[in-house]
Amino acid sequence: MSFQTKALLKSALKNLILDIIDDEDLTDLNDTDHFENDLDMDSLQGTSLLIHMERLFKIKLNHQELLKLFNLSLLADRLWADLQES
């Protein structure tokens, strides 16, 4: 999957995260919402996010790296950088 802009990548990530969290009360998320503290993402959901990102974006991150990329903005920045290199 290729993205013309970082905004399109961020939108795809946002939709993926909302699907994985699957909370009826959560209809949107901010770029700076902490996955665990603000969105209550648990470790199973984090693992699911990693697997989906590997498949969709053809990138490899481990769980420890994901812990450092704890919001949409940080995650999109990292993925965008990785995709630009490949």
N, C-alpha and C positions, 0 to 999 in steps of 0.2 A: 504494500500500500504506500503510495507516495503522496506527499502533501506539498502544495505550492507555497503555502505560507505557514508561519508559526501559529497564526490564529486558527487556521483550519485544523492543525495538529492538536492545539489546545481544546478545540471544540470536540474533536473525536475522543480525546482523553476524558473530558468532562462527562460525555455521554457514557463512556465505558465505566467510569467510576460510579456514576449514578445507577447504572444497571447492576453493578456488583453489590453496591450497598443495599439496593432494593428496599428503601424505606419510603412508605407512602407519604410521610410528612416532609420528606426531603425532596423538593422540586428543583432546587438549584444549589450550586455551591460556588463560593467565592474562590478566587485564585489563592488566597492565603489561608483558607480553612485547613486546619491540621487534620490529616486523615484519621488519626486515632483519637485525639482529644476532642475535636469539634464534630467529627462525622461518625464517631464510634466504630471505625473500621477495625475488625478483629484480625487475628493472624490468618485465619482461613480466607477471609476476603482479600487480605494482602497477597497471599499466595495465588489466589485466583487472578488478581490484577497482574501479577508477574507473568503468569502463564498466558493470559490474553495479550499482554504487550509483546511477549516473545513471538506469538503467532501473527499478530497484526503488523507489528513494526519491524520484525526480524532483528530484534536486539536481545542482548543477554544482560540481565541485571540479577544480582542475588538479593536475598532478603535483607542483608545488612546494608546494601546500597540503597534499597528502597526506604529503609528507616531514615536515611539522611535526606531523602527526597520526600519530605513529609507533607507537601501540599502541591496543588495543581501547578502553580507557577514554577516551582523548583523542578518538578517532574517534566514539565513541558520544555523547560530550558535544556535539561540534560538530554532528553530524547531528540530535540531539534539539533543540538550539537552533534550527537551520534549519527543522526540521519544525514547531516551535511557532510560528514567525513566518509560515509559509505557510498 
